[in-house]
Every structure is written in structure tokens, then in C-alpha cells.
Amino acid sequence: MIEKICVTRHVALYDYLVSECIIPEGTIRLNRATPDDIRGFHVYGKLPYCLAAHCARYTELELRVPMNMRGRELSLEQIASLVKRPRTYKVIEIQGV
């Protein structure tokens, strides 16, 4: 089984993933990630393609945050109402194109 890691600055998003049994409690959470941080992991969060290509698997967590709520910490209840269905991808970089 591939180890999971969460990349998000939203503590409440991490709590939501644990409460919904999407990731186990104790899963590593990073505010930001480098390729070395995520290489070989199943990563949950929101990453650009250039980083997602380093993951074994990438589960995108899309939040539809209204303009008036941006730039501040969100509660667990707000996250639950704003998060869209997680979608898992395998992203690969194509060399020589």
C-alpha cells in the first residue's frame, strides 16, 4: 500500500479528511511541498502538475471558496460545505515533446 501525505495550509481540510476516513489520523500534513517531499507518496491536496508528476498517486481536493472567504482560516463546517468530490489521478511528465 502506498503511504499517504496531505499538502494543505488548511488545518480544517486535514481534519475533514480524517473525519471522513479518507486519510488515517496521524498522516503527515505539509503546508508546502517539494518534489523530494512527495515522491512516491499518495498525495492529497492541491498541487500544480509539475509537482503532481512526482507522486505515486495524486488526489485533488478542490475547494470552491467564495471571494469573501478567501485569505482566512476556514472552519471544519465551512470546509465540508465547500470541498468537491476528491478525484484521484496518476500524473506523468512526457519527455521530449
Biopython code that builds the backbone (N, CA, C, O; Angstrom):
import numpy as np
from Bio.PDB.StructureBuilder import StructureBuilder

atoms = [
    (1, "MET", "N", (0.850, -1.184, 0.000)),
    (1, "MET", "CA", (0.000, 0.000, 0.000)),
    (1, "MET", "C", (0.896, 1.249, 0.000)),
    (1, "MET", "O", (1.928, 1.277, 0.670)),
    (2, "ILE", "N", (0.503, 2.250, -0.736)),
    (2, "ILE", "CA", (1.266, 3.488, -0.856)),
    (2, "ILE", "C", (0.946, 4.391, 0.336)),
    (2, "ILE", "O", (-0.219, 4.597, 0.673)),
    (3, "GLU", "N", (1.985, 4.922, 0.966)),
    (3, "GLU", "CA", (1.791, 5.807, 2.107)),
    (3, "GLU", "C", (1.161, 7.130, 1.658)),
    (3, "GLU", "O", (1.473, 7.650, 0.587)),
    (4, "LYS", "N", (0.266, 7.661, 2.505)),
    (4, "LYS", "CA", (-0.455, 8.900, 2.190)),
    (4, "LYS", "C", (0.200, 10.083, 2.874)),
    (4, "LYS", "O", (0.804, 9.956, 3.939)),
    (5, "ILE", "N", (0.066, 11.246, 2.231)),
    (5, "ILE", "CA", (0.544, 12.510, 2.781)),
    (5, "ILE", "C", (-0.438, 13.586, 2.325)),
    (5, "ILE", "O", (-1.012, 13.475, 1.242)),
    (6, "CYS", "N", (-0.634, 14.604, 3.120)),
    (6, "CYS", "CA", (-1.571, 15.679, 2.801)),
    (6, "CYS", "C", (-0.805, 16.989, 2.663)),
    (6, "CYS", "O", (-0.009, 17.345, 3.532)),
    (7, "VAL", "N", (-1.049, 17.703, 1.567)),
    (7, "VAL", "CA", (-0.418, 19.001, 1.354)),
    (7, "VAL", "C", (-1.515, 20.052, 1.315)),
    (7, "VAL", "O", (-2.231, 20.180, 0.322)),
    (8, "THR", "N", (-1.640, 20.804, 2.405)),
    (8, "THR", "CA", (-2.627, 21.874, 2.500)),
    (8, "THR", "C", (-2.248, 22.812, 3.637)),
    (8, "THR", "O", (-1.682, 22.387, 4.644)),
    (9, "ARG", "N", (-2.564, 24.083, 3.466)),
    (9, "ARG", "CA", (-2.358, 25.033, 4.559)),
    (9, "ARG", "C", (-3.582, 25.077, 5.469)),
    (9, "ARG", "O", (-3.529, 25.663, 6.551)),
    (10, "HIS", "N", (-4.683, 24.461, 5.038)),
    (10, "HIS", "CA", (-5.932, 24.468, 5.806)),
    (10, "HIS", "C", (-5.962, 23.306, 6.799)),
    (10, "HIS", "O", (-6.141, 22.154, 6.404)),
    (11, "VAL", "N", (-5.789, 23.605, 8.071)),
    (11, "VAL", "CA", (-5.854, 22.567, 9.104)),
    (11, "VAL", "C", (-7.225, 21.897, 9.078)),
    (11, "VAL", "O", (-7.327, 20.685, 9.266)),
    (12, "ALA", "N", (-8.274, 22.680, 8.846)),
    (12, "ALA", "CA", (-9.625, 22.119, 8.823)),
    (12, "ALA", "C", (-9.823, 21.153, 7.657)),
    (12, "ALA", "O", (-10.613, 20.216, 7.776)),
    (13, "LEU", "N", (-9.137, 21.348, 6.546)),
    (13, "LEU", "CA", (-9.241, 20.394, 5.440)),
    (13, "LEU", "C", (-8.618, 19.061, 5.842)),
    (13, "LEU", "O", (-9.164, 17.995, 5.558)),
    (14, "TYR", "N", (-7.486, 19.137, 6.498)),
    (14, "TYR", "CA", (-6.851, 17.922, 7.024)),
    (14, "TYR", "C", (-7.821, 17.219, 7.993)),
    (14, "TYR", "O", (-8.025, 16.009, 7.893)),
    (15, "ASP", "N", (-8.409, 17.969, 8.917)),
    (15, "ASP", "CA", (-9.360, 17.401, 9.882)),
    (15, "ASP", "C", (-10.562, 16.778, 9.172)),
    (15, "ASP", "O", (-11.055, 15.727, 9.582)),
    (16, "TYR", "N", (-11.027, 17.425, 8.115)),
    (16, "TYR", "CA", (-12.147, 16.890, 7.327)),
    (16, "TYR", "C", (-11.771, 15.533, 6.723)),
    (16, "TYR", "O", (-12.551, 14.584, 6.796)),
    (17, "LEU", "N", (-10.583, 15.441, 6.131)),
    (17, "LEU", "CA", (-10.147, 14.191, 5.510)),
    (17, "LEU", "C", (-10.055, 13.063, 6.530)),
    (17, "LEU", "O", (-10.400, 11.921, 6.229)),
    (18, "VAL", "N", (-9.593, 13.381, 7.731)),
    (18, "VAL", "CA", (-9.523, 12.382, 8.798)),
    (18, "VAL", "C", (-10.933, 11.997, 9.253)),
    (18, "VAL", "O", (-11.233, 10.814, 9.412)),
    (19, "SER", "N", (-11.794, 12.991, 9.460)),
    (19, "SER", "CA", (-13.149, 12.709, 9.951)),
    (19, "SER", "C", (-13.972, 11.897, 8.948)),
    (19, "SER", "O", (-14.867, 11.149, 9.343)),
    (20, "GLU", "N", (-13.675, 12.040, 7.664)),
    (20, "GLU", "CA", (-14.381, 11.280, 6.622)),
    (20, "GLU", "C", (-13.678, 9.961, 6.292)),
    (20, "GLU", "O", (-14.072, 9.265, 5.356)),
    (21, "CYS", "N", (-12.639, 9.618, 7.058)),
    (21, "CYS", "CA", (-11.856, 8.387, 6.866)),
    (21, "CYS", "C", (-11.231, 8.301, 5.474)),
    (21, "CYS", "O", (-11.068, 7.209, 4.929)),
    (22, "ILE", "N", (-10.884, 9.445, 4.906)),
    (22, "ILE", "CA", (-10.205, 9.488, 3.616)),
    (22, "ILE", "C", (-8.712, 9.274, 3.823)),
    (22, "ILE", "O", (-8.055, 8.614, 3.019)),
    (23, "ILE", "N", (-8.183, 9.835, 4.904)),
    (23, "ILE", "CA", (-6.803, 9.581, 5.317)),
    (23, "ILE", "C", (-6.819, 9.186, 6.784)),
    (23, "ILE", "O", (-7.703, 9.612, 7.527)),
    (24, "PRO", "N", (-5.862, 8.383, 7.209)),
    (24, "PRO", "CA", (-5.830, 8.000, 8.632)),
    (24, "PRO", "C", (-5.290, 9.133, 9.499)),
    (24, "PRO", "O", (-4.470, 9.940, 9.060)),
    (25, "GLU", "N", (-5.765, 9.173, 10.728)),
    (25, "GLU", "CA", (-5.239, 10.148, 11.690)),
    (25, "GLU", "C", (-3.738, 9.915, 11.838)),
    (25, "GLU", "O", (-3.281, 8.774, 11.893)),
    (26, "GLY", "N", (-2.983, 10.999, 11.901)),
    (26, "GLY", "CA", (-1.541, 10.894, 12.007)),
    (26, "GLY", "C", (-0.826, 11.009, 10.669)),
    (26, "GLY", "O", (0.404, 11.030, 10.616)),
    (27, "THR", "N", (-1.601, 11.082, 9.586)),
    (27, "THR", "CA", (-1.000, 11.282, 8.264)),
    (27, "THR", "C", (-0.224, 12.595, 8.274)),
    (27, "THR", "O", (-0.692, 13.594, 8.821)),
    (28, "ILE", "N", (0.948, 12.590, 7.676)),
    (28, "ILE", "CA", (1.778, 13.802, 7.615)),
    (28, "ILE", "C", (1.040, 14.883, 6.839)),
    (28, "ILE", "O", (0.460, 14.612, 5.788)),
    (29, "ARG", "N", (1.062, 16.123, 7.364)),
    (29, "ARG", "CA", (0.487, 17.275, 6.678)),
    (29, "ARG", "C", (1.581, 18.303, 6.467)),
    (29, "ARG", "O", (2.291, 18.679, 7.400)),
    (30, "LEU", "N", (1.709, 18.756, 5.218)),
    (30, "LEU", "CA", (2.671, 19.797, 4.879)),
    (30, "LEU", "C", (1.929, 21.018, 4.355)),
    (30, "LEU", "O", (0.940, 20.886, 3.634)),
    (31, "ASN", "N", (2.410, 22.217, 4.721)),
    (31, "ASN", "CA", (1.841, 23.450, 4.166)),
    (31, "ASN", "C", (2.251, 23.629, 2.707)),
    (31, "ASN", "O", (1.465, 24.083, 1.875)),
    (32, "ARG", "N", (3.479, 23.268, 2.418)),
    (32, "ARG", "CA", (4.052, 23.353, 1.072)),
    (32, "ARG", "C", (4.883, 22.103, 0.850)),
    (32, "ARG", "O", (5.302, 21.446, 1.802)),
    (33, "ALA", "N", (5.119, 21.779, -0.425)),
    (33, "ALA", "CA", (5.872, 20.564, -0.721)),
    (33, "ALA", "C", (6.860, 20.790, -1.858)),
    (33, "ALA", "O", (6.651, 21.618, -2.745)),
    (34, "THR", "N", (7.935, 20.029, -1.797)),
    (34, "THR", "CA", (8.908, 19.966, -2.880)),
    (34, "THR", "C", (8.788, 18.581, -3.512)),
    (34, "THR", "O", (8.160, 17.696, -2.929)),
    (35, "PRO", "N", (9.375, 18.375, -4.685)),
    (35, "PRO", "CA", (9.336, 17.035, -5.269)),
    (35, "PRO", "C", (9.879, 15.961, -4.325)),
    (35, "PRO", "O", (9.331, 14.860, -4.265)),
    (36, "ASP", "N", (10.940, 16.266, -3.593)),
    (36, "ASP", "CA", (11.510, 15.281, -2.664)),
    (36, "ASP", "C", (10.557, 14.953, -1.517)),
    (36, "ASP", "O", (10.580, 13.833, -1.005)),
    (37, "ASP", "N", (9.714, 15.911, -1.101)),
    (37, "ASP", "CA", (8.761, 15.682, -0.011)),
    (37, "ASP", "C", (7.680, 14.679, -0.389)),
    (37, "ASP", "O", (7.188, 13.944, 0.467)),
    (38, "ILE", "N", (7.308, 14.643, -1.665)),
    (38, "ILE", "CA", (6.123, 13.892, -2.078)),
    (38, "ILE", "C", (6.417, 12.697, -2.980)),
    (38, "ILE", "O", (5.513, 11.914, -3.274)),
    (39, "ARG", "N", (7.632, 12.548, -3.413)),
    (39, "ARG", "CA", (7.994, 11.479, -4.354)),
    (39, "ARG", "C", (7.609, 10.112, -3.777)),
    (39, "ARG", "O", (8.025, 9.740, -2.680)),
    (40, "GLY", "N", (6.807, 9.382, -4.545)),
    (40, "GLY", "CA", (6.419, 8.028, -4.160)),
    (40, "GLY", "C", (5.221, 7.931, -3.235)),
    (40, "GLY", "O", (4.778, 6.824, -2.930)),
    (41, "PHE", "N", (4.681, 9.053, -2.777)),
    (41, "PHE", "CA", (3.529, 9.059, -1.869)),
    (41, "PHE", "C", (2.216, 9.182, -2.647)),
    (41, "PHE", "O", (2.206, 9.604, -3.803)),
    (42, "HIS", "N", (1.125, 8.811, -2.004)),
    (42, "HIS", "CA", (-0.217, 9.157, -2.472)),
    (42, "HIS", "C", (-0.535, 10.484, -1.798)),
    (42, "HIS", "O", (-0.747, 10.537, -0.586)),
    (43, "VAL", "N", (-0.568, 11.550, -2.581)),
    (43, "VAL", "CA", (-0.700, 12.902, -2.040)),
    (43, "VAL", "C", (-2.130, 13.396, -2.182)),
    (43, "VAL", "O", (-2.745, 13.272, -3.241)),
    (44, "TYR", "N", (-2.648, 13.958, -1.094)),
    (44, "TYR", "CA", (-3.970, 14.583, -1.056)),
    (44, "TYR", "C", (-3.751, 16.077, -0.909)),
    (44, "TYR", "O", (-2.998, 16.510, -0.037)),
    (45, "GLY", "N", (-4.400, 16.870, -1.749)),
    (45, "GLY", "CA", (-4.252, 18.321, -1.669)),
    (45, "GLY", "C", (-4.527, 18.978, -2.990)),
    (45, "GLY", "O", (-5.330, 18.491, -3.786)),
    (46, "LYS", "N", (-3.858, 20.090, -3.227)),
    (46, "LYS", "CA", (-3.989, 20.847, -4.475)),
    (46, "LYS", "C", (-2.581, 21.184, -4.929)),
    (46, "LYS", "O", (-1.915, 22.034, -4.339)),
    (47, "LEU", "N", (-2.130, 20.509, -5.990)),
    (47, "LEU", "CA", (-0.769, 20.674, -6.480)),
    (47, "LEU", "C", (-0.771, 21.089, -7.948)),
    (47, "LEU", "O", (-1.696, 20.751, -8.687)),
    (48, "PRO", "N", (0.262, 21.822, -8.374)),
    (48, "PRO", "CA", (0.439, 22.044, -9.811)),
    (48, "PRO", "C", (0.911, 20.734, -10.458)),
    (48, "PRO", "O", (1.466, 19.864, -9.788)),
    (49, "TYR", "N", (0.683, 20.611, -11.754)),
    (49, "TYR", "CA", (1.060, 19.380, -12.461)),
    (49, "TYR", "C", (2.530, 19.029, -12.266)),
    (49, "TYR", "O", (2.870, 17.857, -12.107)),
    (50, "CYS", "N", (3.412, 20.043, -12.277)),
    (50, "CYS", "CA", (4.851, 19.762, -12.168)),
    (50, "CYS", "C", (5.201, 19.077, -10.853)),
    (50, "CYS", "O", (6.184, 18.339, -10.792)),
    (51, "LEU", "N", (4.424, 19.302, -9.804)),
    (51, "LEU", "CA", (4.631, 18.574, -8.540)),
    (51, "LEU", "C", (3.869, 17.254, -8.531)),
    (51, "LEU", "O", (4.391, 16.237, -8.075)),
    (52, "ALA", "N", (2.643, 17.267, -9.031)),
    (52, "ALA", "CA", (1.821, 16.053, -9.031)),
    (52, "ALA", "C", (2.491, 14.919, -9.797)),
    (52, "ALA", "O", (2.245, 13.747, -9.513)),
    (53, "ALA", "N", (3.335, 15.260, -10.766)),
    (53, "ALA", "CA", (4.035, 14.237, -11.538)),
    (53, "ALA", "C", (5.032, 13.445, -10.696)),
    (53, "ALA", "O", (5.489, 12.387, -11.128)),
    (54, "HIS", "N", (5.376, 13.931, -9.511)),
    (54, "HIS", "CA", (6.317, 13.233, -8.629)),
    (54, "HIS", "C", (5.613, 12.280, -7.660)),
    (54, "HIS", "O", (6.274, 11.489, -6.987)),
    (55, "CYS", "N", (4.308, 12.344, -7.585)),
    (55, "CYS", "CA", (3.539, 11.498, -6.673)),
    (55, "CYS", "C", (3.308, 10.128, -7.296)),
    (55, "CYS", "O", (3.258, 9.988, -8.518)),
    (56, "ALA", "N", (3.168, 9.127, -6.447)),
    (56, "ALA", "CA", (2.734, 7.822, -6.935)),
    (56, "ALA", "C", (1.273, 7.917, -7.382)),
    (56, "ALA", "O", (0.883, 7.350, -8.402)),
    (57, "ARG", "N", (0.484, 8.638, -6.602)),
    (57, "ARG", "CA", (-0.918, 8.964, -6.908)),
    (57, "ARG", "C", (-1.187, 10.349, -6.361)),
    (57, "ARG", "O", (-0.553, 10.792, -5.403)),
    (58, "TYR", "N", (-2.136, 11.026, -6.984)),
    (58, "TYR", "CA", (-2.484, 12.382, -6.557)),
    (58, "TYR", "C", (-4.000, 12.498, -6.463)),
    (58, "TYR", "O", (-4.700, 12.306, -7.457)),
    (59, "THR", "N", (-4.509, 12.809, -5.277)),
    (59, "THR", "CA", (-5.933, 13.047, -5.093)),
    (59, "THR", "C", (-6.142, 14.531, -4.905)),
    (59, "THR", "O", (-5.709, 15.125, -3.917)),
    (60, "GLU", "N", (-6.823, 15.120, -5.884)),
    (60, "GLU", "CA", (-7.083, 16.559, -5.882)),
    (60, "GLU", "C", (-8.247, 16.874, -4.958)),
    (60, "GLU", "O", (-9.306, 16.250, -5.023)),
    (61, "LEU", "N", (-8.023, 17.853, -4.100)),
    (61, "LEU", "CA", (-9.059, 18.324, -3.187)),
    (61, "LEU", "C", (-9.394, 19.756, -3.585)),
    (61, "LEU", "O", (-8.690, 20.702, -3.232)),
    (62, "GLU", "N", (-10.465, 19.885, -4.314)),
    (62, "GLU", "CA", (-10.854, 21.191, -4.822)),
    (62, "GLU", "C", (-11.813, 21.860, -3.849)),
    (62, "GLU", "O", (-12.827, 21.281, -3.458)),
    (63, "LEU", "N", (-11.480, 23.083, -3.467)),
    (63, "LEU", "CA", (-12.345, 23.893, -2.613)),
    (63, "LEU", "C", (-12.905, 25.035, -3.450)),
    (63, "LEU", "O", (-12.153, 25.746, -4.117)),
    (64, "ARG", "N", (-14.196, 25.210, -3.418)),
    (64, "ARG", "CA", (-14.840, 26.324, -4.108)),
    (64, "ARG", "C", (-15.078, 27.428, -3.079)),
    (64, "ARG", "O", (-16.166, 27.554, -2.518)),
    (65, "VAL", "N", (-14.033, 28.223, -2.845)),
    (65, "VAL", "CA", (-14.069, 29.255, -1.801)),
    (65, "VAL", "C", (-14.531, 30.577, -2.412)),
    (65, "VAL", "O", (-13.888, 31.090, -3.328)),
    (66, "PRO", "N", (-15.640, 31.133, -1.916)),
    (66, "PRO", "CA", (-16.102, 32.433, -2.409)),
    (66, "PRO", "C", (-15.077, 33.528, -2.101)),
    (66, "PRO", "O", (-14.310, 33.416, -1.144)),
    (67, "MET", "N", (-15.072, 34.557, -2.896)),
    (67, "MET", "CA", (-14.115, 35.653, -2.739)),
    (67, "MET", "C", (-14.116, 36.221, -1.319)),
    (67, "MET", "O", (-13.053, 36.521, -0.774)),
    (68, "ASN", "N", (-15.280, 36.369, -0.724)),
    (68, "ASN", "CA", (-15.362, 36.979, 0.616)),
    (68, "ASN", "C", (-14.812, 36.088, 1.729)),
    (68, "ASN", "O", (-14.678, 36.539, 2.867)),
    (69, "MET", "N", (-14.489, 34.820, 1.417)),
    (69, "MET", "CA", (-13.949, 33.904, 2.424)),
    (69, "MET", "C", (-12.471, 33.599, 2.189)),
    (69, "MET", "O", (-11.856, 32.886, 2.982)),
    (70, "ARG", "N", (-11.901, 34.126, 1.121)),
    (70, "ARG", "CA", (-10.502, 33.820, 0.785)),
    (70, "ARG", "C", (-9.536, 34.558, 1.703)),
    (70, "ARG", "O", (-9.822, 35.654, 2.185)),
    (71, "GLY", "N", (-8.383, 33.928, 1.931)),
    (71, "GLY", "CA", (-7.332, 34.553, 2.719)),
    (71, "GLY", "C", (-7.500, 34.434, 4.219)),
    (71, "GLY", "O", (-6.768, 35.072, 4.975)),
    (72, "ARG", "N", (-8.444, 33.633, 4.660)),
    (72, "ARG", "CA", (-8.603, 33.433, 6.108)),
    (72, "ARG", "C", (-8.770, 31.949, 6.398)),
    (72, "ARG", "O", (-9.062, 31.155, 5.504)),
    (73, "GLU", "N", (-8.583, 31.596, 7.639)),
    (73, "GLU", "CA", (-8.690, 30.194, 8.038)),
    (73, "GLU", "C", (-10.164, 29.791, 8.034)),
    (73, "GLU", "O", (-11.019, 30.523, 8.532)),
    (74, "LEU", "N", (-10.447, 28.630, 7.471)),
    (74, "LEU", "CA", (-11.817, 28.136, 7.378)),
    (74, "LEU", "C", (-12.076, 27.084, 8.453)),
    (74, "LEU", "O", (-11.167, 26.367, 8.872)),
    (75, "SER", "N", (-13.324, 27.006, 8.887)),
    (75, "SER", "CA", (-13.705, 26.013, 9.893)),
    (75, "SER", "C", (-13.966, 24.665, 9.223)),
    (75, "SER", "O", (-14.097, 24.584, 8.002)),
    (76, "LEU", "N", (-14.039, 23.628, 10.020)),
    (76, "LEU", "CA", (-14.338, 22.293, 9.520)),
    (76, "LEU", "C", (-15.688, 22.284, 8.807)),
    (76, "LEU", "O", (-15.826, 21.662, 7.753)),
    (77, "GLU", "N", (-16.671, 22.958, 9.363)),
    (77, "GLU", "CA", (-18.001, 23.014, 8.755)),
    (77, "GLU", "C", (-17.958, 23.743, 7.410)),
    (77, "GLU", "O", (-18.617, 23.326, 6.458)),
    (78, "GLN", "N", (-17.189, 24.825, 7.328)),
    (78, "GLN", "CA", (-17.062, 25.546, 6.064)),
    (78, "GLN", "C", (-16.373, 24.676, 5.018)),
    (78, "GLN", "O", (-16.806, 24.619, 3.867)),
    (79, "ILE", "N", (-15.305, 24.002, 5.422)),
    (79, "ILE", "CA", (-14.595, 23.109, 4.502)),
    (79, "ILE", "C", (-15.549, 22.039, 3.979)),
    (79, "ILE", "O", (-15.595, 21.779, 2.776)),
    (80, "ALA", "N", (-16.305, 21.424, 4.873)),
    (80, "ALA", "CA", (-17.226, 20.353, 4.472)),
    (80, "ALA", "C", (-18.240, 20.841, 3.443)),
    (80, "ALA", "O", (-18.649, 20.077, 2.568)),
    (81, "SER", "N", (-18.646, 22.093, 3.538)),
    (81, "SER", "CA", (-19.627, 22.618, 2.588)),
    (81, "SER", "C", (-18.988, 23.094, 1.276)),
    (81, "SER", "O", (-19.689, 23.255, 0.277)),
    (82, "LEU", "N", (-17.671, 23.319, 1.268)),
    (82, "LEU", "CA", (-17.000, 23.869, 0.091)),
    (82, "LEU", "C", (-16.203, 22.849, -0.718)),
    (82, "LEU", "O", (-15.916, 23.081, -1.892)),
    (83, "VAL", "N", (-15.845, 21.729, -0.107)),
    (83, "VAL", "CA", (-14.994, 20.750, -0.801)),
    (83, "VAL", "C", (-15.823, 19.971, -1.820)),
    (83, "VAL", "O", (-16.970, 19.603, -1.568)),
    (84, "LYS", "N", (-15.220, 19.738, -2.954)),
    (84, "LYS", "CA", (-15.848, 18.944, -4.008)),
    (84, "LYS", "C", (-15.356, 17.503, -3.897)),
    (84, "LYS", "O", (-14.405, 17.222, -3.169)),
    (85, "ARG", "N", (-15.994, 16.611, -4.608)),
    (85, "ARG", "CA", (-15.645, 15.190, -4.554)),
    (85, "ARG", "C", (-14.165, 15.003, -4.898)),
    (85, "ARG", "O", (-13.714, 15.447, -5.954)),
    (86, "PRO", "N", (-13.409, 14.350, -4.011)),
    (86, "PRO", "CA", (-12.000, 14.096, -4.314)),
    (86, "PRO", "C", (-11.868, 13.248, -5.576)),
    (86, "PRO", "O", (-12.639, 12.313, -5.794)),
    (87, "ARG", "N", (-10.874, 13.591, -6.406)),
    (87, "ARG", "CA", (-10.611, 12.856, -7.644)),
    (87, "ARG", "C", (-9.142, 12.466, -7.667)),
    (87, "ARG", "O", (-8.265, 13.293, -7.417)),
    (88, "THR", "N", (-8.879, 11.191, -7.973)),
    (88, "THR", "CA", (-7.523, 10.664, -7.931)),
    (88, "THR", "C", (-6.968, 10.500, -9.345)),
    (88, "THR", "O", (-7.657, 10.043, -10.258)),
    (89, "TYR", "N", (-5.688, 10.892, -9.496)),
    (89, "TYR", "CA", (-5.023, 10.879, -10.802)),
    (89, "TYR", "C", (-3.645, 10.235, -10.680)),
    (89, "TYR", "O", (-3.074, 10.128, -9.595)),
    (90, "LYS", "N", (-3.143, 9.818, -11.816)),
    (90, "LYS", "CA", (-1.743, 9.436, -11.981)),
    (90, "LYS", "C", (-1.209, 10.406, -13.027)),
    (90, "LYS", "O", (-1.589, 10.331, -14.195)),
    (91, "VAL", "N", (-0.332, 11.316, -12.615)),
    (91, "VAL", "CA", (0.192, 12.358, -13.497)),
    (91, "VAL", "C", (1.612, 11.976, -13.898)),
    (91, "VAL", "O", (2.433, 11.642, -13.044)),
    (92, "ILE", "N", (1.897, 12.023, -15.187)),
    (92, "ILE", "CA", (3.238, 11.723, -15.660)),
    (92, "ILE", "C", (3.732, 12.856, -16.559)),
    (92, "ILE", "O", (2.962, 13.474, -17.294)),
    (93, "GLU", "N", (5.025, 13.107, -16.477)),
    (93, "GLU", "CA", (5.643, 14.092, -17.358)),
    (93, "GLU", "C", (6.086, 13.371, -18.623)),
    (93, "GLU", "O", (6.700, 12.307, -18.553)),
    (94, "ILE", "N", (5.780, 13.942, -19.761)),
    (94, "ILE", "CA", (6.208, 13.384, -21.041)),
    (94, "ILE", "C", (7.441, 14.133, -21.496)),
    (94, "ILE", "O", (7.397, 15.342, -21.726)),
    (95, "GLN", "N", (8.540, 13.410, -21.624)),
    (95, "GLN", "CA", (9.823, 13.999, -22.003)),
    (95, "GLN", "C", (9.920, 14.160, -23.507)),
    (95, "GLN", "O", (9.357, 13.366, -24.261)),
    (96, "GLY", "N", (10.642, 15.201, -23.948)),
    (96, "GLY", "CA", (10.980, 15.347, -25.359)),
    (96, "GLY", "C", (9.864, 15.832, -26.249)),
    (96, "GLY", "O", (9.911, 15.605, -27.458)),
    (97, "VAL", "N", (8.875, 16.481, -25.710)),
    (97, "VAL", "CA", (7.776, 16.995, -26.544)),
    (97, "VAL", "C", (8.046, 18.439, -26.892)),
    (97, "VAL", "O", (7.247, 19.067, -27.587)),
]
sb = StructureBuilder()
sb.init_structure("model")
sb.init_model(0)
sb.init_chain("A")
sb.init_seg("    ")
for serial, (resi, resn, name, xyz) in enumerate(atoms, 1):
    if name == "N":
        sb.init_residue(resn, " ", resi, " ")
    sb.init_atom(name, np.array(xyz, "f"), 0.0, 1.0, " ", f" {name:<3s}", serial, name[0])
structure = sb.get_structure()
